[in-house]
Amino acid sequence: MIRSITQQKPLEEIDELLKGLGRVFLIGCGTCTTLTHTGGEPELSTMRENLTGVGKLVTGQVVVPVACDNLTGEIIKDYGGQIDQANVLLVMSCAFGVQTIASQLKKMVVPALNTMFIGKETGMGRFNEICTQCGTCIIGETGGICPVTSCHKGLVNGPCGGTDKGKCEIDSNRDCAWTLIYNRMKELGRLDSIKKFQKPRNHHGEPMPGRVDLTEKTQEATAK
Amino acid sequence: MVSSFKKALDSGKFIVTCEVAPPKGTNLEKTIHHIEMLKDKVDAMNLTDHQSSVMRFPSLGAALLVKELGGEPILQMTCRDRNRLALQADLLFASSRGIRNVLCLTGDSVILGDHKQAKSVFDLDSSQLVATIRTMEKGKDLGGSDLDGGVSFCAGAIVTPGADPLEPQLIKFEKKIEAGAEFIQTQAVYDLDKLKNFMEYAGQFPAKILAGIILLTSAPMARFMNKNIAGVNVPQYLIDEMASAPKGGALKKGIEIAGRMIKKIHDEKICDGVHIMAIGKEELVPGIMAEAGLV
């Protein structure tokens, strides 16, 4: 299952973001940040202690089931009084949740986490970014491994000269995508596929910010 | 107009190129000194492009300087810092000022350099940059529009014969040559038997191959390269030889080793030439060439 992978911001940065905001309501998420131990019940309790330690008043806290779900606003309404008393919501979900909450409540929101990437749990407690949603998928030619995402430089014609012993030049704990791709294609007997020269990529398969509206298509079809 | 470097490549003579690193700042004294010292001794000199992702005076500016001083520049261009618009624009400018040789590189990661938070580009890769040059030579840009005034370059690229694993590297190498690379400079090589094996394969392609020679300055420096530079392997006997040098004599020993290797590559016709990287000690290049019997 895909997950939004987060990391807590340094406490100094959170303090800075909360400067002058004395009363805080804490929101966590029961899905991704619970899984990554960055915004579940235990992390909210630790954050509460930290905040109390620096003289903040925590008016209340809640871990919503799925912070990015549009129902989150409804669920939080039960905490209306505690939220009203606070002058800021400190949100320990990914930025999808933070933005959902910000759009539903007329309240200042501060993210306690940095959203690192949309990833996959590849082992117990291990998460990897395997797709960057570029809009121009080429993994049909690379054995189902994405070089745009898995290669640090996003190279589509083979490895750079920095790869060593199957690892990436920026970190010997990271696999070189092109070694993985080569090994898989060799195993499949399809090395010819990666010998094909790839033209410069279209970096605007979907211009940022991505937008799809299925109802537009339905309307067009109806009009015809 | 064909570059003097291209003419030298085509002549079949043994090629010698070297590197000149632009300064960190505007003080060009040392760079000019190196250019003047080397311009008549080597066939061409590479101007490095923010080598190791450390911000410096631009390779394009330094290539222009070489040109102004009467030397033959090889403009190094990495894909790290510029998208296809900027790369093509710089190629137009280079061409307009008589710079005729380009070495196309991917570029090190920004993370390894001195501006670790900078955005990296990699809009094109090195093989696509070679192909871009060939497209522009046909009077078109990558967008398909006509160029008013064309370009002409001798395009090159690099390969790491000691890469581990080697096969993916060779796939890229062949793409670079298919895209139109006319010369290939290799990552530093020290084991000439392995180089011979590599040349049995690489020699079948139309590009000229220049063996990369990095001057060893001490035994610890050799060990450092083995540990930290991808695809570089200084054999133990050379490290021992460096370590055996008398106190203060390591550099002399390094020059001797580099000279000896170049002489062997030349005498046994292992490669089409050499690319000498003295890493900031460019003033030693003439000494290395003398040791190799090339001057």
Interface residues (C-beta under 8 A of the other chain):
Chain A: H152 K153 G154 L155 V156 N157 G158 P159 C160 G161 G162 T163 D164 K165 G166 E169 I170 W178 T179 I181 Y182 K186 L191 I194 K195 F197 Q198 K199 P200 R201 H203
Chain B: R80 R84 T106 G107 D108 S109 I111 L112 S120 F122 D123 L124 D125 S126 S127 Q128 A131 T132 L142 I158 V159 T160 A163 D164 P165 E167 P168 Q169 I171 K172 E174 K175 E178 A179 Q187 A230 G231
